[in-house]
Amino acid sequence: MIDGLSDAQWTYKSSPDRWSVGETAEHIMLADARLFGGVQRALASPANPEWESKTRGKSEFLEKALLDRSHKAQAPEPIQPHANISRDEIIARYKEDREKVIQFIEETDAPLKEHTADHPFPIFGTLNAYQWTIYIPLHNLRHNQQIAEIKASAGFPK
């Protein structure tokens, strides 16, 4: 989705209040680490005896909410892009973090659903470690849609 882009394509913005492909990639990289932190926070807490009632329907809600680009959300300051990270560093950190997540998923035998951590956005509330884990690729898919929208915009450099 971002391979082979020129510098002009990487930095192109369809309007001043929209992110470029590079800014979107930076946001994904920053968010992935924070979301995996949610997994780790949940697992560091004791098993929540109310996990079923607190997290019921949240996996489906995450899928619906994150893949629906008709509803925009403001990223928290720590995961907003600031264009002070190079393209190479963004890509390298993304790949490194992604490898950690994949390794965790392949190797864990933790009871992911029993451990919870609260999301900073009240709309999501309490999520279990499994839901924090699926949040990562769902968030990526949301922003892959955004990158496709940027690349499809009329002024995107050829």
Protein Blocks (a to p, Z undefined) as FASTA:
>chain_A
ZZoiafklmmpcfbfkbccfklmmmmmmmmmmmmmmmmmmmmmpccdfklmmmmgoklmm
mmmmmmmmkbccdddfklccehlacfklmmmmmmmmmmmmmmmmmmpccdfklpccddfb
lklmpadfklmmmmmmmmmmmmmmmmmmmmmpmklcZZ
